[in-house]
């Protein structure tokens, strides 16, 4: 199986597995993320969560969160991945969903997350700006024509509450 970040996964059927937090729904102002799967990313062995996004009860897309603070392990994947249904384009859903999931990363002890996007993806660039994510670098690969731009976003964990 695969997840929104583009990697392969092994679904975890043990709901009490110590690598995961007890979570089923994350609510935003006008959307909710419903947990679909807890998994381990096949290449990195990092735990992750797959969510379905619903806006006013309508399916709006999918979101993946990979819990890994060693960015070298997720260099081209990143910690987050999102696929938004076309009818929800222009609603700023990617940045709003990432903001809603930051507390989950905090619960896992992550101070920062890596956002990796395809170069030229204007919607993803806009989301990174809306999140105030800091540009890190651009990765170019001999096996792909599309370069990956990487951004770092603080979870706010080290900020005073």
N, C-alpha and C positions, 0 to 999 in steps of 0.2 A: 504494500500500500504506500501511498505517498501523502505528503502534507503540503500546505500552502507555501512553505518555504522552498519546496521543490525536491526535498530529500525523501528517502524511504524510511518507513517506520515499522516497528513491531508493537502492536497494541497490547496494553497491559490489562488483564482481566481481574487482577487482584486490587480492588478499590482501596484497600488499606496499605498498599505498598508504601514504605517509608520515604521514597523519593518524591512523593506527590502530596499536595495539600488537598484537604477536603473541600471541594468546590463543585458546584453544579451549574450555577448561573452567576454572571456578572452583569449588573444593570448599569446602563448609562442613562442620560436624561430622557432620551426617546428611543432607545434601543436596548436589546439585551443579547448577551452572548450565552448560548446554551452549550454546555460541555457535551461533546460528541465522543471523544476518546482521550484516554491518557495513554502515552506511548513512550518508547525509547527510540530516538533517532538511530537508524541502522549504522550510519558511518561514524557518529561521534559517541554513541551510547548515552547521550544526554537525554534526560526526561523532557517530555513535552506534553502540551495540551492542544487538542483540536476543538474549536468551537464553531457552531453555526451562528450567524448573525441574523437577528430578526429586528425589523423596524415596524412598529405598529402591527405586530403579528405576522408580517410578511417576511419570507426568506429574502435576505439581502446579500448573503455571501458567506465566506468562511474565513476563519482566522486561526493561525497557528502561533503558539508561543513555545520556544525552545529554551529551557533553563540551563544556561551554560555561561560562566563568566570568563572562561578562557577563549578569548576571541580568535586565537589561532586555530582552534578546533572548528569554529563555525564561520571561518573567513568569508566564504562565498554564500553561505546560507543566511547568516544573521540570526538574531533572536526572535524576530517576528516575520510573519508572512500573512498577506491578506489578499483575498480575491473578492471583488465587489461586483454584484449583479449590475448590468448596465443601467437599469432604471434608477439606481441609487447613485450614479455618477454625479458629481457636483454637490454632494451633501456633506463633504468633509468627513465622511465616515472613517477613512483610515486613521486620521489623527485623533478623532474622538475615541475610537476603539483602543488604540495604543494607550491613550491616557487612562482609559478605564481599566486596563490590564496592568498598569504599573504597580499597583498594590500587590498583585500576585508575585511579580518579580521581587518586590521588597520582602515578602514573606519567605522567599527562597534565599534571601540574603544578598541579592544582586544590587550593587550600587549603580551600575550602568548597563545599558543594553546596546547591542550592535544592530543597526538597521542597514541592510544591504539591498540596493535597488539597481535595476538595469539602467545604464546610462541612457539618457534621452527620454525616460519615463517622466513626463511633466507632472502627472498627478502625484506620483511618489515624491518628486522633488518638492512640490507644494506642501505635501503632508509633513515632510521633514522640516520645512520652514515654519509651518504652523506649530510644530512641536518644539521649536527652538533647538533641534538636534544640531550638533556641531560636525561639520565635514571632517572626516578623518583622512581618506585617500581614495584612489581609484585603482582597482585591480584589473589588469589586462591579462588575458589568457590566450595561449596559442591554440587552444581547442575550441574557442568561442569567439565569434565576431563582436559580441556584445560585452563591453566592459562593465564592471560592477563598481558603483560608487558606494562608499561606506560612510555612515554617520554614527555618532555616539550620542546617546540620550541618557541623562541622569534620571534615576528612578526617584530621586529626592530622599533616598534613604539616609544620606549623610547630612541632610539639611535639618535644622532644628524643627521640631514639630510644634 
